[in-house]
């Protein structure tokens, strides 16, 4: 059913595009033909008016030279030589008496209108009820109270325009066929990328695989760019789905042990005979529950930061204050382990960031350094401003990280070699990276196995920056 509906929608869209193109093409052709018709009609009418004006001028000149007889002779000569189609020529007196008149045979025009004094002063059109043509008559006043009138029928012009209308109808039918075929072809070609997208989405829905891609041409065509954007979206979805599956597998594996321990501790507390054993069991169960809760909270924070839904409240403040708060959390543990924990932060440095989240970032990095730095080692926190960016580095002289593990230290629940297998959630560095990137910054790490590591956080000093790249990491392995 779904496939049939999608096929129907695709066909309907193609049909709509084809009809729009055909309608636009047909309307354009109709407007062009109508404009041509009107232009031709006006041109022929102007040409007829020019002929009549020219004849009036010739007959007036002939009358002035040789009188009425000369005018008659000129009219007869024009008719005998066939210089033009036959015209109506009338010479009337000031009392509207016809002195001389010549007209083609078979005309059915009412010439009584020409005797009206008002119409004799200009141009007049006399309709012919039999064929719908018009007799256009121009008037010229001569000497001695005479008036010459020259008229021409629009019959020839009307026949030419009628022939044009007949041909226009034929052309219109041809245009309709071309518009329909052209609309179908253009719609088919234009929607080719859409059909490719449809086929690809069906493949994803049918197979559940996100590695399918639409073939693109690399052009600036909007549909081609849409296909490229969808390919990028699919790549991102493939990455997110893959990461989600891996994270769920890791979380399921990582939570299975504490949940099993929680169950065993709870069962032991239930069967214990004395209250002390029960309290100890409940305390251990509470520790395991806190561990599970911390894991889930960290995973939720990472997911929110990566999807852009993590709520940040950036405020300006002293960086040294935030660093001191993070250092105080692990100062006692570092002292117990015989590790030197020191910060060298300029008290005047300021940064605009979410104070709580930034302290969380620093605390995770410091905890990680304390955990893997042996007695007698040293952990240093320092900051370096660079233009609009601020680089914070946490360096230690601990166990270091193997080169093959460095690209994966930011992955969720990743554990390196046995030397770095201390108890923990395996989410601290992933959370650091997610929070820093949510602020518009970046993280990096440099390490030498057996000598120590240097974790670097680069943040915009005045809040999140758009369109810029973080300053390069200038730190060296500790």
N, C-alpha and C positions, 0 to 999 in steps of 0.2 A: 504493500500500500504506500509506504514512504517513498519508494523508488518511483512509483507512478505519479505521485503528487509532485515530486521534484521534476520529473520529466515534463509534466504539464506546466509547471511554473516556468521552466526553461523555455518551452515552446511559446508560452504566452508572452514572455519577455521579448523573445525574438520577433514574435508577431507584432507586438506594440512598437518596437523600434522600427521594424519594416514599414508599418503603417505610418508612423511619424515621418520617416524619410520620404515615403511615397507621397504623403499629403503635402509636405513642404516642397517637394520637387514639382508636384502638380500645380500647387498654388502659385509657385514662382513662374512656371510656364504659362499659366493662365493670365497672370498679371502682365507678363511680357507680351503675350499675344494681344491682350486688351490695349496695352499701351501702343503697340504697333498699329492696331486698328484705328485708334483715335488719332494717332499721329498721321496715318495715311489719309484719313477722312479730312483732317484739317488741311493737309498739304494739297489734296485735290481741290478742296473748296477754295483755297487761296489761289491755286493755279487758275481755276475758272474765273475768279474775280479779276485776276491780272489780265486774262484774255479779254474780258469784257471792257475793262478800263482801257486796254490798248486799242480795241476797236472803236470805242467812243472817241478816243483822242484822234485816230486816223480819220474817222468820218467828220469830226468837227473841223479838222484841218482842211479836208477836201471841200467842205461847205464854204469855209472862209476863202478858199482860193477860187473855186469855180461855181459856187452857188449850189442850188438844190440839184441841178442836172449833173454836176460833177459828183455829188454825193451818190446819186442813183447809179451813175456809171461805175463808181468804185465798188458799190455793193454787188452789182451784176458781175463785175470782173472777179471779185472774191469767190462768188458762188460758182462761176464757170471754171475757175482754176482749181477749186477744191482745196483752198489753203487750210480750211478748218471745217468742222461740222457745220451744218446749216444753222443760222442764227435768226432770231426775230429782230427785224429792224423796222422801226416805226418813226415817222416824222409827223408831228402834230403841231397845230397852230395854238395860239394862246387861248382860243376858245374850245380847245380839246377836240378839234376836228382833225381827222386823220388825213394828212397830206400825201403820205407815201407809206406803204406797209408791205413787208415781205416776211413770210414765215414758212417753215417746213410743213409739208402736208401731213395730216393725221394727228396734229396736236389737239389736245382736248383741254386747253387751258382757258379759263375765263379771263379775257383781256380787258373786261370793263373796269377792273381795278386800276388799270393804268391811266384811265381818264380822270381819276381823282386828283385834284390839285395838290393835296398833301403828299401823295405817293409819287407824284411827278418830280418832286424836288430831291429825291435820293434813290436808295436801293429798295427794291421790293421783291418779295418771293411769293409766287402764285402756285398753290398746290394743284396737283392733278389727281382727282379722286379715282381715276381708273387704275393707275399703276403706282401711286404714292410718290411719284417724282415731283420736283419743284422747278418752276421757271424763275430763274433769277434774272432780274432786269435792272440795268443801270440807266440813269437819265443824265443828259447833258443839254443845257440851254444854249441855243444858237441865237444869232442875230435875227431881227425882224419878228420877234415873238415866236419863233419856231423852237421846237424841242425834238431832239433825237433820242430814241430809246433803243437799247440793244439788250436782247435777252438770250439766255442759253439754258437748255434743259439739263437737269441733273441726272437724266436717265442713264447716260453712259457711265457716269461716276457711280451711280447706285448699282449698276450691273457689276462693275469692277469690285465694289465693296462686298456685294453678295457672293461673288466668286471667292473673295478673300475669306469670308465667313465659312463658306463650304470647305475650303482647304484647311481653315483653322480647326474645324471640327474633326477632320481626318487627322490633322497633326495632334489634336488633343487626345484622340484615342491612342495614337502611337506613343505619345508622352505618358499616358496612363500605363501602357504595357511596360515601357522602359522604366518608369518609376517603380512599378511593382517588382520587376525583376531586379532592378538596382537596389531597392530596399531590402529584398530578401538576401541578396548577395552581401551587401554591406553589413547587415545585421548578423549574418552568419560569421563573417570575418571579424567584426568588432567584438562579438561575444565568444570568440575562440578562447581567450584567456579565462573567461568566466566558466566555460565548460571544463577547462583544465582544472580550475579551482574546485569545481563541483566533483569531478572525477577523483581528485586527490582527497577531498574531505570524505567521500564515500569509502575510499580505500582505507582511510584512517579509522572510520567508524566500523568498517567490516573486520579489519585486522587488528585494531588497537595499537598499531605501530605509528610512531611519530617521526620516523625517519623519511617519510615520503616528502617529496619536494616538487614544486611547480617549475616547469621549464621557463626560464626568462631569457629575454634578448639583450638585456642591459641597456635598453633605450630609455628615453625620457617620457615615454607614453604612460599616462596615468594608470592604466590597467596593468602594464608591465611593472611599474613601480609598486602597485598594490600587491602583485604576485611576489615581488621581492620582499616586501614588508611581511607578508604572510609566511614566507619561507623563514624569515628571521624570527617571527613569532613562534613558528613550529620548532625551530632550533632551540629557542628559549624554553618552550614547553617540554621538549624532549629532555633538556638538561634538568628542568625542575622536577619532572616526573621521575627521571632516573635518580636524582638526588633524594626525592621523597621516598622512593622505594628502598634505596640504600639506607636512608636514615631510619625508616620504619624497621628494616631488618636489624640494624644496629641497636635501635632502641629496644626492640623485642628481645634481642640477645642480652643487652646490657641490663635490662630490668628483670630478666628472668631470675638472675642470681639473687639480687636483693629481695625480690618478692618471695623466692623460695626460702631465703633465710628468715624473712619476716614470718612466713607461715610456720617454719620449724620453731622459731622462737616463741610464737604465740601458742603452738601446741605444747611446747615444753612448759610454758607458764601455766597452761590449763591443768596439766597433770602434776604440777609441783605440789609438795606436801606442806611446805612452810611459806609464810608470807614473804620472807626475804628473797627466796628464789623466784617467787612470782613477780616481785617488784623489779628484780634484775632482768627478768625476761621481758617485762613490759618496757623497761628502759631501752633494752636492745631493739625491741620492736619499734619503738619510737624513733630511734636513730635510723633504722632502715627505712621507715616511712618518710622521714625528713630527706633521706638520700633520693628516694623515688620522686618526691615532690620537687626537690631542687633540679633533678634531671628534666622533668616535664616543664618546669618554669623556664629553664635555660633554652629548651627546644622551642618553646612558644616565643620567647624574646628573639631568638635567631630568626624564626620564620617571619615575625612581624617586621624585623629590620630589613630582611631581604626582600619582602614584598612591598615595602614602603608604607606600612600601616603602623609602624612604631611611633608613638607619640613622643616627640621631643620638645623640650621647653628650654631653648638656648637663652642664656643670660650672660652678660659680661661679668668677668670676675678675675681674681688673681689666680694664676696657674699654681703658684707655690702653695696656696692654701689647699687646693684639691689634692695635690701630690702629698702634702703632709698628712692629710686625712687618710689617704690610701696606705701610706707607709706605717702609720700608727696601728693599723689593723694587724700587721705582721711583724712589728718591731720585736715583740716578746718572743715569738717563735724563732726569728732570726737570731736573737740573743741566745736562746737556749741551744740552738744548733751551732753556735760559735761562728756565725756568719755576719760580716759587716754589711749593714744596710744603710746607705747614705744617699742623700739627694743634693744636687747642686743646681738649684733652680733660682734664677734671678727673681727676687721678690717683686720687681716692677713689671714682669711679664704678665700680660693679660690675654684672655682668650674668651670668645663667645661660644659657649657650648652648653649642652645639658649637663649640669653639674653632677647630678646623680649618676648618669650614664658614663660620664668621663671618669668619675671615681671608680665605677665598676670596671672599666677598661684597665685602668692603672692597677687596681687591686688584683685582677686576674693575671696580669703580667708579672707583678711582684710576687704573687703566690707561686706562680710557675717557676720563677727564678729561685725563690727560697727553697722550694721543693727539690730542685735538682742541683743546688750548690752545696758542696760538702763543707764541713767545718774548716774554718780558716779562709774560706773564700770571701769574695766581695761582690756586692750588688750595688750598682750606681744608677741613679735616675737623673738625667740631665735633659735640658731643652735648648733648642737652637732656633731663633727666628730667622726667616728667610722671606723677605718681601711681605706678601700678605699671608704667608703660611707659617706654621709653627710645628717644628719637629720635636717629638718627645721620644727619648731612647731609654730603654731599660736594658742594661748590660750586666752580665754575670760572668763569673769565672768557674762555671759549673761543668757538668759532664759534656755539654755540647750536643749537637744533633748530627746524625749521619747525613751525608750528602743526598743519599737516595730518599731520606725522609723529609728533607726540607720542603719540597713542593707540596707535601700533604699535611703539614702541621696545622693548617687552617681548616682542614676537613673535619666534619662532625665525627665525634667518637673515634678519631684516629689515634692509634697507639703505635709508638715507634718501637725501637729495640728494647731489650730487657733492661738496659741501663736507665730507661725513662719509663718504666712500668709502675711508677708509684701510684698509690690509690687515688682515684679521682674520677670525675664524670667524663672526661674526654671532650668537653664542650666549651671549655674556657676560652681557648684561642679562636674557635669558631664564633663565639659571642663577641669577642674583641673585634674581629674583622667586620662582623655585621653592623655593630654599633658605629664603628669608625666610618664605614662607607655610608651609613645613613646620615652622618654629619657632612658628607661630601669629601671625605679624606681617603687615605689608603694606609695599608700596613705592609711591612716587609720584615724579613728576618735574615740575618747573616750569622753563620755559626761555623766553628771548627771543632771537630770531635775531640774531646778531652781538654779543650781550652776554654770553652764558654760560648755564649750566644749573645746576640744583640738584637732585640726586638725594637722596631722603629714604628712610631705612629705619626703620620703627617696630617695635620688638620688645618682648615682655614682659620686664621686668627680672629676674623670678624664674622664668624658664622658660615653657613653653607655657601659655597661659591659655585656658580653655574658657568660653564664654558671655559674652565681653566683646568690645568693639570697640576697635581700636587708637586711641590718642589722635590727634586731628586734626593734620595737617601745618601747622605755623605758619611754615614758611619762605617767603621771597619769592624771586623770581628774582634771581640774582646780577647 
